């Protein structure tokens, strides 16, 4: 009769355990004897490395006889430890058949704990000196599943209007668990003005998704864009939006900013636009034309004419022009006395100082050769001299007639 009773009790244990497990989220372990030890709950769930966990264990006598002097002992090992004020041994005294007793422990989770399901051991004894052991499972996970932006860059680094380029985003999973449905998007909207940014996606969209990223792994996303031909040269900020889920299905949102510089190296040309210099030993004006042939504007243009043995500079040596828009020009004028030159060519050493639209400074040292032609060859000398002579003759004739009239009036008066 006693053997049949024992057999029936042993068959009842797994049935009771299955019922208890179905009502509790954490994994439950139990004794194969007359008692069942269940982790009813622990808070917070999941447990976080470096923090404390409040654990409640329920001891239930599933037999049909009482158990005297029941003692429950928690036996923590890495990554678990008991709070210094906690006692691992808990004497529960006599537990009647069908009776349940709940025991509370405060357990520390080591800060170096690895994420995952980890067993916390225990044992118990009864008045019969029978010792049984078991374990409950504690889920450990970092509360903030950290996905960091490891690097963001463009290729090439300097983007010219109308040119295609890549934006590369590299993410790193710093958590100890998988992160799923990692999505990266580049809204082409200015975060400051909410205006549309001058970029167009090519060869793909502006949203990309990766199914999962393992612990410690990197994820790379590449977006292909083109700077619109009319894009203004200046730095732009593109928002980066990142969404992902941890293995518990919790959603995380991140945001970042990618800085992109649009600009092009200035393309400057300079030439003699006009001159009143026709030979040696003359004083004349030189008008220089500075043309911006580049895609972007230039700023703070300053033109310096350097000293030379061929001429003396009679005007200021520097002329400040200022800004020159793309496909536009400005002029600088200098007055010089020409002392001499070779092969009818006057050499003009110049220094151009300016900045591009992104305030990058440039200095251009060059020598401009100017072909000097006589007034006769240019068809202005004889015409100019004849006009001067005629003008003088007219003035003399007028003066003569004025003088004659004055003389006649003077005689009449007398």
C-alpha positions in Angstrom: 0.0 0.0 0.0 2.9 2.4 0.9 4.7 1.6 -2.4 1.5 2.5 -4.4 1.2 5.7 -2.5 4.8 6.7 -3.3 4.3 5.8 -7.0 1.2 8.0 -7.2 3.0 11.0 -5.6 5.9 10.7 -8.0 3.5 10.7 -11.0 1.8 13.7 -9.6 4.9 15.9 -9.4 5.5 16.6 -13.1 1.8 17.2 -13.6 1.7 19.8 -10.9 4.9 21.4 -12.2 3.4 21.7 -15.7 0.4 23.5 -14.3 2.5 25.9 -12.3 4.8 26.7 -15.2 1.9 27.6 -17.5 1.0 30.5 -15.2 4.5 32.0 -14.7 6.7 33.8 -17.2 10.2 32.7 -15.8 11.4 29.2 -16.2 10.5 27.0 -13.2 12.4 24.1 -11.7 11.3 21.8 -8.9 12.2 18.9 -6.6 11.3 15.4 -7.7 10.2 14.6 -4.1 7.2 16.0 -2.1 7.9 19.7 -2.7 7.8 22.1 -5.5 9.9 25.3 -5.5 8.7 27.9 -8.0 10.0 31.4 -8.9 6.7 33.2 -8.9 8.3 36.4 -10.1 11.4 38.5 -10.1 11.7 42.2 -10.6 12.8 43.9 -12.7 12.2 41.5 -15.6 14.5 40.9 -17.3 17.3 41.3 -14.8 19.9 43.9 -15.8 23.7 43.5 -15.3 25.0 45.5 -12.4 21.6 45.8 -10.6 19.6 44.1 -7.9 16.7 41.7 -8.5 13.9 41.0 -6.1 13.2 37.3 -6.3 10.1 35.5 -4.8 10.3 31.7 -4.4 7.1 29.8 -3.6 7.6 26.5 -1.7 4.6 24.1 -2.0 4.1 20.8 -0.3 2.5 18.7 -3.0 2.4 15.6 -0.8 -0.4 14.5 1.5 1.7 14.6 4.7 3.2 17.4 6.6 7.0 18.2 6.4 8.7 19.3 9.6 11.7 21.7 9.8 11.8 22.8 6.2 14.9 24.9 5.3 15.5 26.6 2.0 19.0 27.7 1.0 19.9 29.9 -2.0 23.2 29.0 -3.5 24.2 31.8 -5.8 27.2 31.7 -8.1 28.5 34.0 -10.8 26.9 36.2 -12.0 24.6 36.1 -9.0 25.4 37.1 -5.4 23.3 37.8 -2.3 22.9 41.3 -0.8 25.2 41.6 2.3 22.1 42.0 4.4 20.5 38.8 3.1 20.6 35.4 4.7 20.9 32.5 2.2 19.3 30.0 4.7 15.6 30.4 5.4 14.0 28.1 8.0 10.3 27.8 7.2 9.4 25.3 10.0 6.6 22.9 9.4 4.8 22.9 6.1 1.5 21.1 6.0 0.3 19.1 3.0 -1.0 21.3 0.2 0.4 24.4 2.0 2.5 27.0 0.2 5.1 29.5 1.6 6.7 32.4 -0.2 10.3 33.4 0.4 11.9 36.7 -0.7 15.5 37.2 -1.7 17.4 40.3 -2.8 20.0 39.1 -5.4 22.8 41.2 -7.1 23.5 40.6 -10.8 27.2 41.1 -11.6 27.9 44.0 -14.0 29.9 41.6 -16.3 27.0 39.2 -16.6 26.3 37.9 -20.1 22.8 38.4 -21.5 20.7 35.3 -21.7 19.0 32.7 -19.4 21.0 31.9 -16.3 20.2 29.4 -13.6 20.2 30.4 -9.9 20.7 27.3 -7.7 19.0 26.4 -4.4 18.6 23.4 -2.1 16.3 22.4 0.7 16.2 20.0 3.6 13.5 18.6 5.8 13.4 17.2 9.2 14.3 13.8 7.8 17.8 15.2 6.8 17.0 14.7 3.1 18.7 17.3 0.9 17.4 18.1 -2.5 18.6 20.7 -5.0 17.2 22.6 -8.0 17.4 25.9 -9.9 15.3 28.7 -11.2 16.1 30.5 -14.5 16.7 34.2 -14.5 16.7 36.1 -17.8 19.5 38.7 -17.9 19.4 41.5 -20.5 20.7 45.0 -20.7 17.7 47.3 -20.5 19.1 49.7 -23.1 20.0 47.6 -26.1 22.7 50.0 -27.4 23.2 50.4 -31.1 25.9 53.0 -31.8 26.8 55.0 -34.9 30.4 53.9 -35.4 31.1 56.1 -38.4 29.5 58.2 -41.1 31.3 59.4 -44.2 30.9 60.5 -47.8 32.8 59.3 -50.8 34.2 61.6 -52.2 34.6 63.9 -49.3 34.0 67.0 -51.3 30.8 66.9 -53.4 30.5 69.0 -56.5 27.1 70.1 -57.8 25.8 67.5 -60.3 28.2 64.8 -59.0 27.2 61.4 -57.5 28.4 60.4 -54.1 27.9 57.7 -51.4 26.9 58.1 -47.8 28.3 55.2 -45.7 26.7 54.5 -42.3 28.4 52.0 -40.0 26.5 50.8 -36.9 27.8 48.6 -34.0 25.7 46.4 -31.7 27.1 47.0 -28.2 24.5 44.8 -26.5 24.9 41.1 -25.6 21.8 40.1 -27.6 20.5 40.2 -31.1 19.0 43.4 -32.4 16.4 42.9 -35.1 14.8 44.9 -38.0 17.5 47.5 -37.9 16.3 50.3 -40.2 18.3 53.4 -41.3 16.6 56.3 -43.2 17.9 59.6 -44.6 15.0 62.0 -44.8 16.2 64.6 -47.3 14.6 67.4 -45.3 16.5 70.1 -43.4 16.0 69.6 -39.6 16.3 73.4 -39.1 14.1 74.8 -41.9 12.1 71.7 -42.9 13.0 72.6 -46.5 13.9 70.0 -49.1 17.6 69.3 -49.4 19.2 69.5 -52.9 20.0 65.8 -53.1 18.4 63.0 -55.2 18.7 59.3 -54.4 20.0 57.1 -57.3 20.3 53.4 -57.6 18.2 52.8 -54.5 16.0 54.5 -51.9 16.7 56.5 -48.8 15.5 53.7 -46.4 17.3 50.4 -45.8 16.6 47.5 -43.4 18.7 44.7 -42.0 16.9 41.7 -40.5 19.2 41.3 -37.5 22.6 42.3 -36.1 24.4 39.9 -33.7 26.1 40.9 -30.4 29.3 42.8 -31.1 28.7 42.8 -34.8 28.8 45.7 -37.3 26.2 46.7 -39.9 27.0 48.8 -42.9 24.5 50.8 -45.0 25.4 52.6 -48.2 23.2 55.3 -49.8 23.9 56.6 -53.3 22.9 60.2 -53.9 23.6 63.0 -56.4 24.0 66.7 -55.6 21.5 68.6 -57.7 23.2 70.8 -60.4 21.8 73.9 -58.8 22.8 73.0 -55.3 24.3 76.0 -53.4 27.9 75.6 -52.2 27.7 75.3 -48.4 27.6 72.6 -45.7 24.4 70.7 -45.4 23.0 68.6 -42.5 21.1 65.4 -43.3 19.2 63.7 -40.5 19.8 60.0 -39.9 16.9 58.1 -38.4 17.6 54.6 -36.9 14.9 52.2 -35.6 15.5 48.7 -34.2 14.0 46.1 -31.9 15.6 44.0 -29.1 14.8 40.3 -28.7 11.9 41.1 -26.4 10.2 43.1 -29.2 10.9 46.5 -27.7 11.3 49.4 -30.2 14.3 51.8 -30.0 14.7 55.0 -31.9 17.9 56.9 -32.6 18.7 60.1 -34.5 21.9 61.6 -35.8 23.2 64.2 -38.2 25.4 63.7 -41.2 27.3 66.8 -42.4 27.9 67.1 -46.2 29.9 69.8 -47.9 28.9 70.9 -51.4 31.5 72.9 -53.2 34.0 73.0 -56.1 37.4 74.4 -56.5 37.2 77.9 -58.2 38.2 78.2 -61.8 39.6 81.7 -62.4 40.9 83.3 -65.5 42.4 86.9 -66.0 43.1 88.9 -69.0 43.8 92.5 -70.1 40.4 93.9 -71.1 41.6 97.3 -72.4 44.6 99.6 -72.3 45.8 103.1 -73.1 49.4 102.1 -73.3 50.8 102.3 -76.9 54.6 102.2 -76.3 57.6 102.9 -74.1 57.9 106.1 -72.2 54.1 106.5 -71.9 51.7 106.6 -69.0 48.5 104.6 -69.4 45.7 102.6 -67.8 45.4 98.8 -67.7 42.0 97.4 -67.1 42.2 93.7 -66.1 39.2 91.3 -66.4 38.8 88.6 -63.7 36.4 85.9 -64.8 34.8 83.2 -62.6 34.4 80.1 -64.8 33.6 77.7 -62.0 30.4 76.2 -60.7 30.4 78.1 -57.5 30.9 81.8 -56.5 34.1 83.2 -55.1 34.5 85.8 -52.3 36.9 88.5 -51.2 38.8 88.7 -54.5 41.9 90.9 -54.2 44.2 91.7 -57.1 47.9 92.7 -56.6 50.1 94.1 -59.3 53.8 93.4 -58.4 56.6 95.8 -59.0 58.7 95.3 -62.2 61.7 96.9 -63.9 59.5 97.5 -66.9 57.1 99.9 -65.4 56.3 102.1 -62.4 53.0 101.7 -60.7 51.3 105.2 -60.3 48.0 103.9 -58.8 47.5 101.7 -55.7 49.1 98.3 -56.2 46.1 96.4 -54.8 42.5 96.5 -56.0 39.8 94.8 -54.0 37.1 93.4 -56.2 35.0 91.4 -53.7 32.5 88.7 -54.7 32.2 87.2 -58.2 29.3 84.9 -59.0 29.6 81.9 -61.2 29.8 82.7 -64.9 30.4 86.4 -64.1 33.4 88.8 -64.1 34.7 91.9 -62.4 37.5 94.4 -63.4 40.6 95.9 -61.7 42.3 99.1 -63.1 45.9 100.1 -62.6 47.8 103.2 -63.9 51.4 102.6 -64.9 54.3 104.4 -66.5 56.0 102.0 -69.0 59.8 102.3 -69.0 60.5 99.4 -71.4 59.7 95.9 -72.6 61.0 93.2 -74.9 59.4 91.9 -78.1 56.5 94.3 -77.8 55.3 92.3 -74.7 54.8 93.8 -71.3 54.8 91.2 -68.5 52.5 91.8 -65.6 53.3 89.7 -62.4 50.1 89.3 -60.4 48.8 87.8 -57.2 45.2 86.9 -56.8 43.8 86.2 -53.3 40.3 84.9 -52.7 38.0 82.4 -51.0 35.6 79.8 -52.3 32.0 79.6 -51.2 33.0 77.5 -48.1 35.6 80.0 -47.0 38.6 78.0 -48.2 41.4 80.4 -49.0 43.3 80.4 -52.3 46.3 82.3 -53.6 47.2 82.4 -57.2 50.6 83.7 -58.3 50.8 84.3 -62.1 52.4 86.4 -64.9 50.1 87.9 -67.5 51.7 88.8 -70.8 50.3 91.8 -72.6 51.1 92.6 -76.2 51.7 96.3 -76.7 50.7 97.8 -80.1 51.5 101.3 -81.4 48.6 103.7 -81.8 49.1 103.6 -85.5 48.6 99.8 -85.6 45.5 100.2 -83.4 44.2 102.9 -85.7 43.8 105.4 -82.9 47.1 107.5 -83.1 46.6 109.6 -86.3 42.9 110.1 -85.6 43.7 111.2 -82.2 46.4 113.7 -83.2 44.3 115.1 -86.1 41.5 115.7 -83.7 43.7 117.5 -81.3 45.1 119.7 -84.0 41.6 120.6 -85.3 40.4 121.3 -81.8 43.4 123.7 -81.3 42.7 125.5 -84.6 39.1 126.0 -83.8 39.9 127.4 -80.4 42.4 129.8 -82.0 39.9 130.9 -84.7 37.2 131.6 -82.1 39.7 133.5 -79.9 40.8 135.6 -82.9 37.2 136.6 -83.8 36.3 137.3 -80.2 39.4 139.5 -79.9 38.5 141.4 -83.2 35.0 142.2 -82.0 36.3 143.4 -78.7 38.8 145.7 -80.5 36.0 147.2 -82.6 33.8 147.9 -79.6 36.7 149.6 -77.9 37.4 151.9 -80.8 33.7 153.0 -81.1 33.7 153.8 -77.4 36.6 156.2 -77.9 
